[in-house]
Structure formats: C-alpha cells, structure tokens
Amino acid sequence: MKEKALLVISFGTSYAQTRERTIGAIERKLAERFPDRDVRRAWTSSFIIRKVAKAEGLAIDTPEEALEKLADAGVTDVIVQPTHLSDGYENRRMLGIVRTFADRFERIAVGRPLLDNEEDRARVAQIMRTLCRGDEALLLMGHGSEKHPVPVYEQLQDSLASAGADNVFVGTVEGTPAFEDAKALLEQSGYRKVILAPLMIVAGDHAVNDLAGDAPDSWQKQLEAVGYTTEVILAGLGEYEEIQDMFAEHAEHAEKI
C-alpha cells in the first residue's frame, strides 16, 4: 500500500459496459497522471452500490468506507477527485463526508467538479461543439434536479452563446432548463437536423431511455414527431479524452481541506 492515494468519487452506474468506458476511463487517466498514488474508487449512490452488488457481485465502497480503509491502511496523503458535473447536492454531500476525515490524514485535498467555473464551461462547450457539423444542431441532455437545482446548465448555455455556438442547446431531465425550453430555442434557430447527446458523465438509463428510447416521450421521438431528422450519440462525457484530462488537471490543483 502506498502512503499516498487518490480517491475517485462518482455517483455510480449499473450499466457495466459504459461504466468502464466512462468512470473506469477517468480512473485510468488519473492513475496514469498520478503514478505515485494508489487510485481507489467510491460511489455516492448507495442504491446503485446495492444494485451492482446484487446483479454482478461487485463490491463498491461508499466514500466513508473508502476513506476509512485508507486511514486504517496508514495512508497519509489523499487527493479526492469527484467525477461530478457541478457543485450540486451530491458534491456538497461528498465534501461534508471528506471533512469528517480531515484529522485522519496528514493531508487531504479535493479537486473541483467538471463544470466548476467559466473556464471549465468554455472548454466543455468547445469539446461538445465538435460533435455537430455546420448544418446540424446539437441538443445536450443534462440530468438536472428539481429538489436541488444548480445554475450550471443555464451557465453552460450562456458559455455556448458566448462562444458563438448558436446551434447547441442544453436541456435537463429534471429541473431547468427543461426539454421544452431547449426545444423552443431549437425551433427558433431554424435547424432541422439534430444530434442528441447526453451531458452526463455516464450514458446510462436517462440516455438510453429518456434521450433515445423507443417510447413516444423520449426526446428523440418527440423531435421526430414534429419533423426533425435526428441522430443519437450515446457517449457519456467520461468517454472523451479531453474530459478525462480536465479531471486530471482538477486533481492536480486539488485544494487542501
């Protein structure tokens, strides 16, 4: 066991194949960038942890369990890097857990979530713009939250506008901007060909069903019903190497708790 560790904390996913292409890929990138650290995994969703344990026999630690194991093993220096999109409810809850372990290590530092500031949002906006060509619009599906709303999706839309991306639109499954808000902007733009892609680290249940499902209320089917030509890119943000690099950079600039 190394004296230094890097704990990668994600929400989690029960989609095994996309898990390794997203969460696993981010973890591998971090291991590559931090060869002196023991890289560990933890998930914040106890529901998904239980589901994966039952379906696959795979044991995933909660953040508390992972930090307890690192402390018991004599690790002295820990970087915690979340794969969260923003400083929303899950990230703030994670920070609260990490702070309770501050006196168990000589040093514990935390990296920023993906879309933490304007520079981050501008970089992600540029990465996502490359998915569409000049005659196509891009509609991104974020998760959002009705209970714990965060302004990051509206801020990303503003970043896209500032970058001159008048053909890229952001909607969320829950909260604002809603699908109808993004659809209204799409209608105003005049584009008739639309690429749909998840604005989520993992292309899981929401991407497979709410974005691209066969049911008439999926975003794809709703757009096709009013005459749009659609294409779906079922790739989570974690699959893009540029996004993986951003998480690595955030870990490099982690701030001590």
C-alpha positions in Angstrom: 0.0 0.0 0.0 1.4 3.4 -1.0 1.5 6.3 1.5 -0.4 8.5 -1.0 -3.8 7.7 -2.5 -6.2 9.2 -5.0 -9.9 8.5 -4.3 -12.1 8.9 -7.3 -15.7 9.5 -6.2 -18.5 9.1 -8.7 -22.3 8.8 -8.4 -22.1 5.3 -9.9 -23.9 3.4 -12.6 -25.4 -0.1 -13.1 -24.6 -0.1 -16.8 -21.5 -2.3 -16.8 -20.3 -1.7 -20.3 -20.5 2.1 -20.3 -19.0 2.1 -16.7 -15.6 1.1 -17.9 -15.7 3.5 -20.8 -16.5 6.4 -18.6 -15.8 6.1 -14.8 -13.2 3.5 -15.5 -11.6 5.6 -18.2 -11.4 8.6 -15.9 -9.8 6.5 -13.2 -7.3 5.1 -15.6 -6.4 8.6 -16.8 -5.9 9.7 -13.2 -3.7 6.6 -12.4 -1.6 7.5 -15.4 -1.2 11.1 -14.3 -0.5 10.1 -10.6 1.7 7.0 -10.7 2.9 7.6 -7.1 -0.6 7.2 -5.7 -2.9 4.3 -5.1 -6.1 5.0 -7.0 -9.3 3.9 -5.4 -13.0 4.0 -6.3 -16.0 5.1 -4.3 -19.6 5.8 -5.3 -22.1 8.1 -3.6 -25.3 6.3 -4.6 -26.0 3.5 -2.1 -28.9 2.4 -4.3 -26.6 1.7 -7.2 -24.0 0.1 -5.0 -26.6 -2.4 -3.8 -27.9 -3.0 -7.3 -24.4 -3.7 -8.7 -23.6 -5.9 -5.7 -26.7 -8.0 -6.3 -26.5 -8.2 -10.1 -22.8 -8.5 -10.6 -21.3 -9.5 -7.2 -19.2 -6.3 -7.4 -18.4 -4.6 -4.1 -18.1 -0.8 -4.4 -17.2 1.3 -1.4 -19.1 4.4 -0.2 -16.9 7.5 0.3 -16.9 6.8 4.1 -15.9 3.2 3.6 -13.1 4.1 1.2 -11.7 6.8 3.4 -11.9 4.6 6.5 -9.9 1.8 4.7 -7.3 4.3 3.5 -6.8 5.7 7.0 -6.6 2.2 8.5 -4.0 1.2 5.9 -1.7 4.1 7.0 -2.2 6.3 4.0 -1.1 9.9 5.0 -1.9 11.9 1.9 -5.2 11.7 -0.1 -6.5 13.6 -3.1 -10.2 13.2 -3.6 -11.4 13.8 -7.2 -15.1 13.8 -7.8 -16.4 13.0 -11.3 -19.5 15.1 -10.6 -20.6 17.6 -13.2 -21.1 20.5 -10.8 -21.0 21.5 -7.2 -24.6 20.3 -6.6 -26.1 18.2 -3.9 -24.0 15.1 -4.4 -20.8 17.1 -4.5 -21.6 19.1 -1.4 -22.7 15.9 0.5 -19.4 14.3 -0.5 -17.4 17.4 0.7 -19.2 17.1 4.1 -18.1 13.4 4.4 -14.5 14.2 3.4 -14.3 17.0 6.0 -15.1 14.5 8.8 -11.9 12.6 7.9 -9.6 15.6 7.8 -7.9 14.7 11.1 -7.3 11.1 9.9 -4.7 12.1 7.4 -1.7 14.5 7.3 -3.2 16.0 4.1 -6.5 15.5 2.3 -7.3 17.7 -0.7 -10.3 17.8 -3.0 -10.4 18.6 -6.8 -13.1 20.6 -8.5 -16.1 19.0 -10.3 -16.1 19.3 -14.1 -18.1 22.5 -14.7 -16.9 24.5 -11.7 -16.1 27.8 -13.3 -16.4 29.7 -16.6 -13.1 28.4 -17.9 -14.3 24.8 -17.4 -17.6 25.5 -19.0 -16.0 27.2 -22.0 -13.7 24.2 -22.5 -16.6 21.7 -22.3 -18.6 23.9 -24.7 -15.8 23.7 -27.2 -15.4 19.9 -26.9 -19.2 19.3 -27.4 -19.4 21.7 -30.4 -17.2 19.3 -32.3 -20.0 16.7 -32.4 -22.0 18.6 -35.0 -21.4 20.0 -38.5 -22.5 23.3 -39.9 -26.0 22.2 -40.9 -26.8 20.4 -37.7 -27.9 21.4 -34.2 -26.8 19.6 -31.1 -29.2 19.0 -28.2 -27.5 18.0 -24.9 -29.4 16.2 -22.1 -28.3 17.0 -18.6 -29.7 15.4 -15.5 -30.8 18.5 -13.6 -32.6 18.5 -10.2 -36.0 19.7 -9.0 -35.1 19.3 -5.4 -31.5 20.7 -5.5 -31.3 23.0 -8.6 -28.0 24.4 -9.7 -27.4 27.1 -12.3 -24.7 25.2 -14.2 -26.9 24.2 -17.2 -28.0 27.8 -17.8 -24.4 28.9 -17.3 -23.2 26.4 -19.9 -25.9 27.6 -22.4 -24.5 31.1 -21.8 -21.0 29.9 -22.4 -22.1 28.3 -25.7 -23.7 31.5 -26.8 -20.5 33.5 -25.9 -18.5 31.0 -28.0 -20.8 31.7 -31.0 -22.4 28.2 -30.8 -25.8 29.2 -31.9 -26.6 25.6 -32.8 -26.0 23.9 -29.4 -28.8 23.7 -26.8 -29.0 22.4 -23.3 -32.0 20.7 -21.6 -32.4 18.6 -18.5 -34.5 15.6 -17.5 -35.3 17.3 -14.1 -35.4 21.0 -13.4 -34.4 23.8 -15.7 -33.8 24.3 -18.5 -36.4 21.7 -19.4 -36.7 19.9 -22.7 -39.4 22.3 -23.8 -37.1 25.2 -23.1 -34.3 23.7 -25.2 -36.8 22.7 -27.9 -38.1 26.3 -28.1 -34.6 27.6 -28.7 -34.1 24.9 -31.3 -37.2 25.9 -33.1 -36.1 29.5 -33.2 -32.7 28.5 -34.6 -34.2 27.0 -37.8 -32.1 23.9 -37.8 -33.9 20.7 -38.9 -31.2 18.1 -38.3 -30.5 17.4 -34.7 -27.8 15.4 -32.9 -28.8 14.3 -29.4 -26.1 13.5 -26.8 -26.0 13.1 -23.0 -24.5 15.8 -21.0 -23.7 13.3 -18.3 -20.5 11.5 -17.2 -22.1 8.1 -17.9 -24.6 7.3 -20.8 -26.9 5.3 -18.5 -30.6 5.0 -18.0 -31.5 8.6 -18.9 -29.5 8.5 -22.1 -30.8 5.1 -23.2 -34.4 5.7 -22.3 -35.3 9.4 -21.9 -33.0 10.6 -24.6 -33.1 7.8 -27.2 -35.7 5.4 -26.1 -38.5 3.9 -28.3 -41.3 5.4 -26.2 -43.1 8.4 -27.7 -42.0 10.7 -24.9 -38.3 10.2 -25.4 -36.5 13.4 -26.7 -35.6 11.7 -30.0 -39.2 10.5 -30.7 -40.7 13.9 -29.7 -38.4 15.7 -32.1 -39.0 13.2 -34.9 -42.8 13.5 -34.4 -42.6 17.2 -35.4 -40.4 16.7 -38.4 -36.8 16.8 -37.2 -34.2 14.5 -38.6 -32.2 13.0 -35.6 -29.0 11.2 -34.8 -28.0 10.0 -31.3 -24.5 9.8 -29.9 -24.8 7.6 -26.8 -21.4 8.5 -25.3 -21.0 9.8 -21.8 -18.8 12.7 -21.1 -16.3 10.3 -19.4 -15.6 8.7 -22.8 -14.0 11.9 -24.1 -10.2 12.0 -23.5 -10.4 15.8 -23.3 -12.8 15.5 -20.4 -10.6 12.9 -18.7 -7.8 15.3 -19.0 -9.8 18.0 -17.3 -10.5 15.8 -14.3 -6.8 15.0 -14.1 -6.0 18.8 -14.1 -8.5 19.4 -11.4 -6.9 16.7 -9.3 -3.5 18.3 -9.9 -4.9 21.6 -8.5 -6.8 20.0 -5.6 -7.2 22.2 -2.6 -6.5 21.1 1.0 -9.5 20.6 3.3 
